[in-house]
């Protein structure tokens, strides 16, 4: 019997009769997955974040802090741009880089651990009196004429009137709307700013501002001092906080913690994918889908937060009572 010719090669050539092609992985955007594509995408991604943040400030009638004269800052501290001229280097980036040899101690990871401890201490100290708060996330590019802005403002006002502090990332857009609503409702308006390669700036409705260099420290504050998350339409940062909370609930780290997705139309595609792909393939359980509440009603979102706080308080009291027995 004549043996068939083997046309399979290590380079991924096509079958006999077709033009030989090398199979290449592609990005989610459809481009060839090369180092050049990745580098270009990273540059464009950072530029896009800067553009969205600036747009949020402009829509609110302000000049973006990144366009004002003077050195780039995060809060009151100048970002170190000694390593790279084109884009200032943040402390997060320094931490995540592999350390170069022969650095003096003040530029090594053990020294940064002390800075991280200091940042935790500052956050804990500033927010120590907060025992009833909700964190609200969403896009920085939303302006006051957007319905989502008005909804975030209303949710926060209702929460503030019920005695809750409101915590945001301190920026423009949905964050600004939430801080504004908190002040209108007579509540405490808290902003947790983050050091970026450009000056983000805090919105004018924040009355308690903390500036963070490390994302993971800031995220700890969002979770530790909140009894619920309200997630408005947003991008990667918003999704990061959404799935961070879901993971902590799923693994039993936090309990009676509602994750409220505001805007049914915006979140519908993600929910369909989770149902049809992630759940159907058994990557999550059916109960995981019920960890999220989806609404278009500010009053309903606020009520869910208020109800959850009462349940959390009761559960905590019960646990403490069990310990004393």
N, C-alpha and C positions, 0 to 999 in steps of 0.2 A: 504493500500500500504506500502510495506516495505521501510523504509527510507534508502537512500544510506549512507554508512559510510563515514564520513568526514575525509579525510587523510591530509587535509591542516593544517599545524602547523605553529606556529610563527617563527620557525627556518628555514622555507623554505624547508621542506622535499619533496621528489619526490612523484609522483602519485602512486596509488596502482599497485603492480606487479613489481615495480622497486626498486632497492636498495635505501634506503633513503640517500640522499646527502644534505649537507648544502651548499647552494649557497653562494659564496664569490665573492666580487668584486676583479678585477684583474687590475694590472697596464697596461699601454699601451704596455709594454714590455712582458706581459704575466705572470708575477709573482703574487702570492697572495698578496693582499693589506694589509699588516700588518705593524705595527710600525717598526718592525725589517727591513722589506724590504725597507721602506722609509728611515730609518737611513742609511742603506747600500747604497741606491741609491744616497743619498746626498753626502756621502763620495766619492763614485765612480765618481759622477758628478764633484766635485771640483778637484779631481785628474786628470780627463780627461781634464778639462780646463787648468790646469797647464801643462799637457803633450803637449797639442796643442800649447800653447804659447811658450813653450820651443822648440818645433819642428820648429816653424817659425823662431826663432833666429838661430837655428843650420843650417837650410837650407840656411840662409843668411851668414853663415860662422862665426857666433858669439857664444861665450859662453853665455848661458842664464843667465840673472842677478840673477835668483833664485838659481843658482848653484855657485855663487861667494861667497867668504868668507865675513863675516861681518854680521851685523844685517839686518833683513828684513826691507825694506823701500818702501815708495811710494813717488817718487820724492826725496826730501831731508829729509823727516820726518819719524822717526821710528814708525812703527805700534805698537800700544799698545797690548802686548800679556800677560798682567798680569792676565786676567781672565781665559784664557784657554791655556794650554801649547802645545797641539798637533797642533792646528791651530790658528794663530794670529787672534785676534778679530778686525774687521774693524769698522770704525765709523758708516757705514751704518747698520751693525749688531746691534751695541749698540742702535742706534736710533729705530730700529724695534723691539727690545726686550721689554717685559713688565718691567717697572722699579721695582727694588727691593726696599723694604722699608728702611727708615733711611739712605739714601745715602747723602753725602755732596753735596752742591749745584752745584759744578763744575762737578758732574757726573749725573745731572738730565737733563730732556728734555728742560726745559727753558734755561739752560745754552747752550745746543746744538743749540738752535735757534740762539744764538749769533754767534756760529761758522758757522752755515749755512749762516747767513747774510754776514759774512766775506768772505765766499767762493763765494757767488754771487758777492760781491763787487770786489773781485780780478778778477773774470772772466770778468765782465763788463768793468773793468778798462783796463785790458790787451787787450781786443778785441774791445775796443771802436772805433778804427780807421778802423775796418773791415766793409765795406759796400757792398762788392761784393765777395761772397764766395760760395763754394759748399762743402758739406760734403760727404765723401766716406766711406762706410762701407764694411766689408767682413771678411772672416776667417783669424785668426792669424797664422794658420798652413801652409799657402801657401808659397812655396819657389820661388826663381827667375826663376826656370826652368818650372814653371806652366804657361800655356797660360793666365790664369786669372791675374797673377801678371803682365805680359807684357801689358795686356789690361788696367788694372788699372793705370799703369804707363803712358800709352799713353793718356788715358782720361784726366788725371791730367796735363800732359804736354800741351795738347791742351787748356785746361781751363786756365792754367797759362799764356799762350801766348795771350789769349784773355783778360787778366787783372784780372782774378779771383784768390783769395786765395783758398787754399785747406785745409780743416779741416778733421782730422781723430781722432781715439782713441789713437794714438801715438804708438801703439804696432807694432809687426812684421807682416809678411804676406801681405795681401791686403793693410793694413794701411801703411806699409813701402813703398810699391810700389807707392801708391798715393802721399805720402810725397816726395818720390824720383822724381816722375814726375813733381811735383810742382817746385822743385828746378831746374830741367833741363829746365823748361819753363820760368825760371826767376821770378816765382811768390812766394808769401808768403806761407810757409809751416807750418801749425799749428797742434799741437798735444794736445788733451785733455786726459791726463792720468787719470786712476782711481785707487784708493787704493784697492788692493786685498789681500787675506790672504798669497799670495806669491808675490815676487818681479817680476812684469811684465817687467819693463824697457821700455824706449822710444827708438824708432829706431833712427839711426844717421842722418836721413834726416829732422828732425824737427828743425825749427829755432825759433819757438815760442811755448814754452811748458808751459802748466798749469796743475798742479796736483790737482785732486779733491778727496775728501773723500766720497761725496754723489753722487750716480748715477743720482738722479733727478736734481741736480744742473748742472751736466755735460750735461744731455740731453737738458736742457734749452738752453745751449750755442750752441749746435748743431743746434737747430731749429732757435734761435734768429738771428744768424749770417750767416745763409745759405739761398740761394734762390732756392736750389734744393738738393735732396738726390740722390746719385747713389749707388745702393745696389748690391754688388757683392755676389757670393755664400758664405754663412756663416751659423752660428748656431743660438742658442737662442738669443744672443745679437743682431745679425743682424736682426732677425725677430722682436725683440722688437722695434728696431728703425723703421723698415718698418711699422708696424701697429700703432706705435705712430704717425707717420707722416700722415698716412691715416685717423686716427681718428680726428686729428686736422683739416685736410682739410674737412672731412665729416661734422664736426660740425661748420665750418665757422671761425675757429680761424686763419687759414692762407689761402692764396689764390694764384692762379697762381703759385703753387708750384709743380713742376714735381717730381714724384717718379719713378726713372728709375731702372728697374730690369735688370741687365746685366747677360746674359747667359740663352738663351731660354731653353736649355735642363734641366738645374738645376731647373728652376722655373716652368717647365711645370706641374709637379704633383700638386703643390700647386694651380696653376691657374685652373686646372681641378676640384679640390675639391671645390674651391670657386664657380666655375660656376655650378657644378652639385649638390652640397649640399647646400651651404650657400645662393647662389642666388636663386636657385629653391625653397627653403623653405621660401623665402621672408625675410631672416635675413638681407640682404643688397639689394640695388636697382641695376638695370642694369647700371645706371650711375656710381656707385661705381667701377665697373670693369674697367671703362675707366680712372680712376685716375692714373693707372699705365702704364708706357711705357716699353715694353720689347724689348731688342735689343742685338745683338752680335757685333755691330759696334761701336768702340770707337769714331769715328767722329760723328756718329748719336747721341750718348749719350751726347757728349760735345755740339753739336748744340742745343739740346733740352734745356740744361741748359742756354745757352746764350740767346736763344729766350725767355725763361721764364723770365729771368732777365729784359729784355726790357719791357715785358708786365707788370711785377710787378712795375717797375719804372713809367710807364705811368699811371697805375691804382692808384698808390700812389699820383702822382701829381694831378690827376683828383679829388681825394678825398679831398686833401688839398685845391684845388681851390673851391670846393663846400662849404667847411667850411667858406671860406672868403667872400662868397656871402651874 
